Amino acid sequence: MDEDFRRACMEAVRRALDEDLQSAGDITSQALIPPDLRGRARIVLREEAVVAGLPLASMVFRQLDAGIGFQALASDGDFLPAMSDIAVVEGPVRIILEGERTALNFLQRLSGIATLTRKYVRLAAPHGAEIMDTRKTAPGLRVLDKYAVRAGGGKNHRFGLYDGVLVKDNHISAVGGVGRATALAREAVAGERPVEVEVQDLEFLEEAIEAGADMIMLDNLSVEETKEAVRLAGGRVKLEASGGITLENVAAYASTGVDYISVGALTHSVRALDIALELENI
């Protein structure tokens, strides 16, 4: 884990704990659980899944009590069967219960993203296409959502508006055409970054290529239109299929010969997985 990512995780954990505990803490556990009572809990994956988020779960408990024991029994990116134990937590029961929901929230969301990503990757990989994410992430959690995509075998598209040039339909409307927008973008970045251009109609594909696009996003084109775009591009630029991609049609899009397929659903509407913390008999 590099330092920038570690800091981002620590900050996300801090915000999540503050949201749940504020200054009063867990008033239910304080009322019921003696402060010196110690225990052990297992974190259980209740469905087949790719695990992601274990480092964050560990950070949750250790921000609450630096001395708590957290043993990961798997690694992020592991694909495990249902009912697998993925971690053990040992320490004050109050602390375990204080951190339970926050730790599970991270694990359930990130494992859900990683698991869904793996499904797309496995369908697209035989055709040579790579699965990418989008900026349709949970506000404030983008670095974590994109980490989970990587854990599932996917690739990250740009992280934000600051680190990648993507000329979209509204940019094109604002400046008066695909060719002009592409040329302006290329002039602005002066070769320091690739320029990707969104095309919603095949008639603009050649215009974008001739204006110097390095990559074309084929937005909401049909499988047949995408196949034709691959033929017309002839390998001159990288092609990305985007919009309306599902598990049911991703293999068909991948078979057209595109280089990448971006899927907003990986992060914008992912299902949280069934992961539980089970306190053992004390």
N, C-alpha and C positions, 0 to 999 in steps of 0.2 A: 504494500500500500504506500503510494508516494505521499509526500508531506501535504501537498495541496488537497489531495483527496481526503486524507485523514482529518485535516482541519474542517473541511466541508461536512464530513460525517459528524464530527464532534459538535459542530454548530447546529446541525439538524437535530441531533439528539438533545442538545440543551434546550432548543426551542420546544421540542415535543414534550419534554418532561415539564417544562415551565407551564405549558398549556394545560397539562393534566393535574399538576400538583400545586402550582402557584406557591404562596407563602404558608398555606395551612397544611399541605401534605395530604396523605391518605387518611382522612378522618375516620373512615370505617375501620381500617386495620388498626389505627391507634386506639380505637375504642375496644377492640376485641382481642388483639394479639399482644402478649407480653413482649416488651422490647428485647428481652434476652432469649426469646425462643428461637432456636435455630432449626433449619430444615433443609430438605433437598427436593428439587423439582426437575422433571424431565420436560424438554420441549420436543413435541411429537408432531411429525409430518403425517397428517391423517389421510392424505391422498398422494398418489404418484406425482412426482414433481421434480423440477430442477430447484435446488436450494440456492437462495441468494439473500444476503442481509445478515449473516451470522456476525461479522465484525461490528455491525451497528447494534445488534442485540447485546453483545458483550459490553459495548460502550455504555448502553443504557444502565445496566446494573452497576458497572464500575463508576459511573458518574454519581450514582446514589451512595455507593460504599466501595471505596477503593480496594477494600480487603475481601470483597465477595469472590467466591470461586465460580468461574465460568469455563466450562470445558466444551469446546466444539467437538462433536463426534462426526462431522462431515466438513466438507469444504464448499465454498460457493462455487457453483457450476456443476456440482455432483447431481446426477439424475438418480433418484432413490425411489424405492417402492413405498406404497402406503404403509403407515404404522411404523416408520423408521424413527428412532430417536436421533435427533440432530444436535442436541446439546444438553448439558446438565448444569444446573445452577445450585450452588450450596452457600448458605449463609443465613443471616437473620430473616425470619419469615416475613416480617414487615417489609423489608427491602425487596424481597422476591415479589411480593404482591404489589408493591408500589411500582415496580418496573414492568410487571407482567404485560399490561395492555400496550404500553409504548413499544416494548420489544417485539411483541407479536404483530403490531401494526406494520412495523418495518419489514419483518419477515414475510408476512402474508402478501403485502403489496409487491415487494421486490421478487419474491419467489413466483408470484403470479406472472409478472412480466417475463422473467427468465423462462418459465415453463411455456408460455405462449410463444415466445420468440423461438424456442427450440422446435416447436411444431412447424412454424413457417420455414425455418432453416432446413429441416429435414425434407420438406416438400420441394423446396427450390434448389437445393444443392445438387441433385442429380443432373440438373440442366445448366449448371455453372453460374447461376445468378446468386448474388449475395443479398441478404435481407438487411435493411437499414431502418433506423427509427426516424422520428421527426421531432419538431419542437413542441408537439402536443403532449406536454408533460404536466405533472402536478406542480402548480406554482411553488417555487422555493425548493423543490426536490428534484430538479432536472438532473443534477450530477448523479444522484442516486438512481433515478429511473434509467438513465443511459448506462450506468454501471450494470444494472440488472440485465439490460439488453445484451451487453457483452458476455455476461455470465451464461446467457442462453445461446451463445454462438452467433449473435448478430453483430452488425457494424454500426457505429455511430455516424449519423449525418452531422452537420454543423451543430455546435452546442448552443449558439445564439446568433443574433444579428451581427455580432462583433467579429466573428471568426470565419465567415464564409459568405461568398457572393452568390445569391440566388435571385435572379430577375424574374419576378412573378407578374401575374396578369395586371395587377394594379399599377406596378411600376411601368409596364408597357403602355397602359392607358394614359398614364400621367405624362409620358415623354413623346408619345405619338408613334409607336410602332416597335416591333420586335428588333429589327435591324438597328435602329437608333439606340434603343435601350441597351442592346448587347455591346455596341461600339462604345457608348459612354462608360459602361461598366469596365470594359477592357482598358480604356484609357485611364480610368481612375485607379485601378489596381496595378497597372503597369507591369503585368506579368508576375506580381508577387503572390497572387492567389488565383486559382482557377475560377472561371466564370461559368456558372450553371444558369441555364435559361429554361423557364417553363413554357411549354408549347401545348396548347389545347386543341390545335387543329393541324393536320399534316401540311397544310399549305404554307405554314410558317416555319416548318422544319428547316428547309434549305436556306431560308433567309437568316435564321439563327446561326447555322453552321458557317455560312459565308461571312457573317459579321464577326466571327471569331469565337463562338461559344466553345468551351472545352467539354461541356457536358450538357445534355438535354434531359429535362424532366418531362416525360410524356404524361400529362395530367388528364386523368379520367378518359383515356382512350380505350376502346374495346380491344380484345385480344387480337382480332384481325387487323385493326388499325395499328396496333403496336408491332405486329409482325411486318406490316408494310413499312413502318418507320425504320425498323432495323434494316430492311432491304435498301431503303432510300439513303440512309446514313452511310451504309457501306463501310462501317468500321472507322469512319473519320472522327467520330466523337464517342464518348461514353454515353450510354443511354440508361435512364432510370424510369421505370414504370411507377406511377403513383396514383392513388385515388381509386376507391372501390375495390381494393385488394382484400380478399378473404381467404380463409383456409380452403374453401371450396374451389377457388379459381387461381390460387397463387401458382400452382404447378403449370397451368395453362399459360399464364403470363411469363413464367420463367422459361418455358419451352420456346418462346418467340426469339430468344437470343439476346434479350436485354442484359446489361451488366449488373444492374441493381434493381431492387424492388423496395420501395419505402412504404412502411405500414404504420399509420398513425395509431391504429388500434392496439399496438403493442403497449402503449403507455396511456392513451387517453381514456380507455374504457375497460381496462383490464379487471378481471375478477380476482379478488383477494382469495388466496388459497386457505384451506382448512388446516390451520396449524394451532396447536394447543399447548399450554403450559399445565402440567399435571403435578400437583404437590403430593409428594409421597407421604405415607403414614409417619407421623412424628412420635 
